[in-house]
Amino acid sequence: MEEIIKNLDKDSTRITELFKRELSQIRTNRPTPLLVEDILVDCYETKVPIKQLGAISIIPPREIDIQVWDKNALPFVAKAVETSNLNIKPVIDGGLVRISLPELSAERRQELIAVVRKIAEETRIKLRSCRDETKRKLNSCFSEGKIGEDEKFRTQEKIQKIIDQANTNVEKILEDKIKEIKQ
């Protein structure tokens, strides 16, 4: 039974971390390297993330600079940023690709909040699915006589506590992201 609990704990942590990572890539009024670091650039006859082509720095209040190490890759990086889902036109300035983030409109903030809430709900569904799968394994062990009824109920309580904690973490991450979008 400990193996089932450990797997559930590991899976719920993984799902929560994926959720956090996915939200970090959603634009707010605050620039972050996470917005651009994983954008794939088509150069050197392969697709390479921006973080492997240069240094990303933040210039407050709303600018991201990418210091590209290979000057020949500058136009490719700029094109990758332009065609990404950020809807921003970067500027090549010497050895830099400059990205100025315009302030979000109230309408766009509401759209982003809706997107974030949708992603959070999808994460909760993944967590429930994980819980249900774990409970199926537990019931299978019980029906095969590997565990008793008391252990089954104790394990079900542990399963629910893990999922409740994961949902609490998702809710906290969601609230923080919404707060960030509203700023």
WOSUL-V803230 format. One record per residue. N is the residue number from 1. PHI is phi in whole degrees, 0 to 359 (* if undefined). OMEGA is omega in whole degrees, -180 to 180 (999 if undefined). NEAR is the number of other C-alpha atoms within 12 Angstrom. Layout:
n:N phi:PHI omega:OMEGA near:NEAR
n:N phi:PHI omega:OMEGA near:NEAR
This chain:
n:1 phi:* omega:179 near:26
n:2 phi:298 omega:179 near:18
n:3 phi:295 omega:179 near:14
n:4 phi:298 omega:-179 near:27
n:5 phi:295 omega:180 near:29
n:6 phi:298 omega:179 near:17
n:7 phi:297 omega:179 near:20
n:8 phi:297 omega:-180 near:36
n:9 phi:298 omega:179 near:27
n:10 phi:296 omega:-180 near:21
n:11 phi:296 omega:-179 near:27
n:12 phi:293 omega:177 near:36
n:13 phi:294 omega:179 near:27
n:14 phi:298 omega:-180 near:21
n:15 phi:297 omega:179 near:30
n:16 phi:295 omega:179 near:35
n:17 phi:294 omega:176 near:20
n:18 phi:298 omega:178 near:23
n:19 phi:299 omega:-179 near:35
n:20 phi:298 omega:180 near:28
n:21 phi:295 omega:180 near:23
n:22 phi:296 omega:180 near:26
n:23 phi:291 omega:-179 near:33
n:24 phi:294 omega:-180 near:29
n:25 phi:269 omega:177 near:27
n:26 phi:269 omega:-174 near:34
n:27 phi:291 omega:171 near:36
n:28 phi:232 omega:177 near:36
n:29 phi:286 omega:179 near:29
n:30 phi:264 omega:179 near:29
n:31 phi:288 omega:177 near:32
n:32 phi:213 omega:179 near:30
n:33 phi:301 omega:-179 near:28
n:34 phi:298 omega:179 near:26
n:35 phi:295 omega:-173 near:37
n:36 phi:241 omega:-170 near:44
n:37 phi:298 omega:-178 near:29
n:38 phi:259 omega:176 near:26
n:39 phi:294 omega:-178 near:28
n:40 phi:276 omega:-180 near:27
n:41 phi:253 omega:-180 near:31
n:42 phi:269 omega:177 near:22
n:43 phi:211 omega:-176 near:23
n:44 phi:58 omega:179 near:15
n:45 phi:59 omega:177 near:9
n:46 phi:205 omega:176 near:10
n:47 phi:259 omega:-176 near:19
n:48 phi:234 omega:176 near:21
n:49 phi:293 omega:-178 near:27
n:50 phi:304 omega:-177 near:36
n:51 phi:298 omega:178 near:25
n:52 phi:266 omega:-178 near:23
n:53 phi:253 omega:-178 near:32
n:54 phi:186 omega:179 near:28
n:55 phi:265 omega:-179 near:24
n:56 phi:254 omega:178 near:30
n:57 phi:227 omega:-179 near:25
n:58 phi:253 omega:175 near:24
n:59 phi:245 omega:-178 near:18
n:60 phi:300 omega:4 near:15
n:61 phi:272 omega:-175 near:16
n:62 phi:216 omega:180 near:22
n:63 phi:228 omega:175 near:28
n:64 phi:241 omega:177 near:32
n:65 phi:247 omega:176 near:37
n:66 phi:242 omega:178 near:40
n:67 phi:272 omega:-176 near:28
n:68 phi:280 omega:-177 near:30
n:69 phi:287 omega:179 near:20
n:70 phi:256 omega:-177 near:22
n:71 phi:302 omega:179 near:21
n:72 phi:292 omega:-179 near:18
n:73 phi:273 omega:-178 near:30
n:74 phi:309 omega:-178 near:31
n:75 phi:295 omega:179 near:26
n:76 phi:291 omega:178 near:30
n:77 phi:295 omega:180 near:47
n:78 phi:300 omega:180 near:36
n:79 phi:295 omega:179 near:25
n:80 phi:297 omega:179 near:30
n:81 phi:293 omega:-178 near:35
n:82 phi:296 omega:-178 near:25
n:83 phi:271 omega:178 near:19
n:84 phi:285 omega:-179 near:22
n:85 phi:280 omega:179 near:16
n:86 phi:282 omega:-179 near:24
n:87 phi:55 omega:-178 near:18
n:88 phi:228 omega:177 near:25
n:89 phi:261 omega:179 near:21
n:90 phi:282 omega:179 near:30
n:91 phi:239 omega:176 near:24
n:92 phi:270 omega:-177 near:26
n:93 phi:231 omega:-176 near:17
n:94 phi:67 omega:178 near:17
n:95 phi:264 omega:-177 near:22
n:96 phi:247 omega:166 near:29
n:97 phi:251 omega:-178 near:39
n:98 phi:260 omega:178 near:32
n:99 phi:237 omega:176 near:36
n:100 phi:260 omega:-180 near:28
n:101 phi:269 omega:176 near:29
n:102 phi:289 omega:179 near:21
n:103 phi:294 omega:-179 near:21
n:104 phi:287 omega:175 near:23
n:105 phi:282 omega:180 near:16
n:106 phi:298 omega:179 near:15
n:107 phi:296 omega:-180 near:13
n:108 phi:294 omega:177 near:19
n:109 phi:299 omega:180 near:24
n:110 phi:295 omega:177 near:18
n:111 phi:298 omega:-180 near:20
n:112 phi:295 omega:178 near:28
n:113 phi:297 omega:178 near:28
n:114 phi:297 omega:179 near:19
n:115 phi:297 omega:-179 near:23
n:116 phi:297 omega:179 near:35
n:117 phi:296 omega:178 near:25
n:118 phi:296 omega:179 near:18
n:119 phi:296 omega:179 near:29
n:120 phi:296 omega:179 near:35
n:121 phi:294 omega:176 near:20
n:122 phi:298 omega:178 near:21
n:123 phi:293 omega:178 near:36
n:124 phi:298 omega:178 near:29
n:125 phi:296 omega:177 near:22
n:126 phi:299 omega:179 near:27
n:127 phi:296 omega:178 near:36
n:128 phi:297 omega:179 near:25
n:129 phi:298 omega:177 near:19
n:130 phi:299 omega:179 near:30
n:131 phi:298 omega:-178 near:34
n:132 phi:297 omega:178 near:19
n:133 phi:297 omega:179 near:21
n:134 phi:295 omega:178 near:33
n:135 phi:294 omega:176 near:28
n:136 phi:297 omega:178 near:18
n:137 phi:298 omega:179 near:26
n:138 phi:297 omega:179 near:33
n:139 phi:296 omega:177 near:24
n:140 phi:296 omega:177 near:18
n:141 phi:297 omega:-180 near:20
n:142 phi:293 omega:-178 near:21
n:143 phi:292 omega:177 near:14
n:144 phi:277 omega:178 near:12
n:145 phi:82 omega:-180 near:13
n:146 phi:284 omega:179 near:15
n:147 phi:226 omega:178 near:20
n:148 phi:269 omega:-177 near:18
n:149 phi:294 omega:179 near:17
n:150 phi:299 omega:-180 near:11
n:151 phi:295 omega:178 near:19
n:152 phi:299 omega:-178 near:28
n:153 phi:291 omega:177 near:18
n:154 phi:297 omega:-180 near:19
n:155 phi:292 omega:177 near:30
n:156 phi:299 omega:178 near:29
n:157 phi:295 omega:178 near:18
n:158 phi:297 omega:179 near:25
n:159 phi:301 omega:-178 near:37
n:160 phi:295 omega:179 near:25
n:161 phi:297 omega:179 near:19
n:162 phi:297 omega:-179 near:30
n:163 phi:292 omega:177 near:35
n:164 phi:299 omega:179 near:21
n:165 phi:296 omega:179 near:21
n:166 phi:297 omega:178 near:35
n:167 phi:295 omega:176 near:29
n:168 phi:297 omega:178 near:21
n:169 phi:297 omega:179 near:26
n:170 phi:299 omega:-179 near:37
n:171 phi:296 omega:179 near:24
n:172 phi:295 omega:179 near:18
n:173 phi:298 omega:179 near:28
n:174 phi:298 omega:-180 near:34
n:175 phi:299 omega:-180 near:20
n:176 phi:297 omega:-179 near:21
n:177 phi:293 omega:178 near:34
n:178 phi:297 omega:178 near:28
n:179 phi:300 omega:179 near:19
n:180 phi:296 omega:179 near:24
n:181 phi:295 omega:-177 near:31
n:182 phi:287 omega:-178 near:23
n:183 phi:292 omega:999 near:16
